[in-house]
């Protein structure tokens, strides 16, 4: 679990029931074009689910960590 995921787990406030705390799970997915063809999973997301009611929110892990995937985007634009 990354520092960002731990922080999200602690700071999460449910938009539905206002409960504090969440269960956090990450997921990686391939994009389109060459990244899909070669199964390069450069799209990373974090799901935060309320421990009280189960309401879930999805966050782009690359944005939360301040990263950009220029190579994957470039390959998708060129060959997508």
KAFENZI-V256797 format. One record per residue. RES is the residue in one small letter. PHI is phi in whole degrees, 0 to 359 (* if undefined). NEAR is the number of other C-alpha atoms within 10 Angstrom. D_FIRST is the distance of its C-alpha to the first C-alpha in whole Angstrom. Layout:
res=RES phi=PHI near=NEAR d_first=D_FIRST
res=RES phi=PHI near=NEAR d_first=D_FIRST
This chain:
res=x phi=* near=8 d_first=0
res=x phi=280 near=10 d_first=4
res=x phi=299 near=9 d_first=7
res=x phi=297 near=12 d_first=8
res=x phi=295 near=20 d_first=6
res=x phi=298 near=13 d_first=7
res=x phi=295 near=11 d_first=10
res=x phi=297 near=20 d_first=11
res=x phi=301 near=20 d_first=10
res=x phi=284 near=13 d_first=13
res=x phi=269 near=12 d_first=15
res=x phi=299 near=19 d_first=16
res=x phi=235 near=17 d_first=19
res=x phi=296 near=21 d_first=21
res=x phi=288 near=12 d_first=23
res=x phi=269 near=11 d_first=25
res=x phi=246 near=12 d_first=26
res=x phi=67 near=12 d_first=24
res=x phi=288 near=14 d_first=22
res=x phi=263 near=15 d_first=19
res=x phi=95 near=18 d_first=16
res=x phi=212 near=24 d_first=14
res=x phi=265 near=17 d_first=12
res=x phi=245 near=22 d_first=9
res=x phi=226 near=14 d_first=9
res=x phi=251 near=16 d_first=9
res=x phi=214 near=12 d_first=12
res=x phi=243 near=13 d_first=14
res=x phi=226 near=14 d_first=17
res=x phi=280 near=17 d_first=20
res=x phi=264 near=18 d_first=23
res=x phi=247 near=18 d_first=27
res=x phi=66 near=17 d_first=29
res=x phi=295 near=17 d_first=28
res=x phi=297 near=20 d_first=24
res=x phi=287 near=15 d_first=25
res=x phi=300 near=11 d_first=28
res=x phi=264 near=10 d_first=26
res=x phi=54 near=13 d_first=23
res=x phi=271 near=15 d_first=21
res=x phi=264 near=14 d_first=17
res=x phi=262 near=18 d_first=17
res=x phi=264 near=16 d_first=17
res=x phi=244 near=15 d_first=13
res=x phi=231 near=18 d_first=13
res=x phi=238 near=20 d_first=11
res=x phi=255 near=20 d_first=13
res=x phi=249 near=24 d_first=13
res=x phi=246 near=21 d_first=15
res=x phi=301 near=24 d_first=18
res=x phi=286 near=15 d_first=18
res=x phi=267 near=13 d_first=21
res=x phi=248 near=12 d_first=23
res=x phi=88 near=14 d_first=20
res=x phi=303 near=14 d_first=21
res=x phi=238 near=16 d_first=18
res=x phi=236 near=15 d_first=17
res=x phi=246 near=13 d_first=16
res=x phi=234 near=14 d_first=15
res=x phi=279 near=14 d_first=15
res=x phi=296 near=20 d_first=12
res=x phi=296 near=15 d_first=14
res=x phi=291 near=12 d_first=16
res=x phi=297 near=13 d_first=14
res=x phi=271 near=12 d_first=13
res=x phi=76 near=7 d_first=17
res=x phi=260 near=9 d_first=17
res=x phi=227 near=11 d_first=20
res=x phi=256 near=11 d_first=20
res=x phi=291 near=9 d_first=24
res=x phi=295 near=10 d_first=24
res=x phi=297 near=20 d_first=23
res=x phi=295 near=16 d_first=25
res=x phi=298 near=11 d_first=28
res=x phi=297 near=14 d_first=28
res=x phi=294 near=16 d_first=28
res=x phi=292 near=12 d_first=31
res=x phi=290 near=10 d_first=33
res=x phi=241 near=10 d_first=33
res=x phi=290 near=14 d_first=32
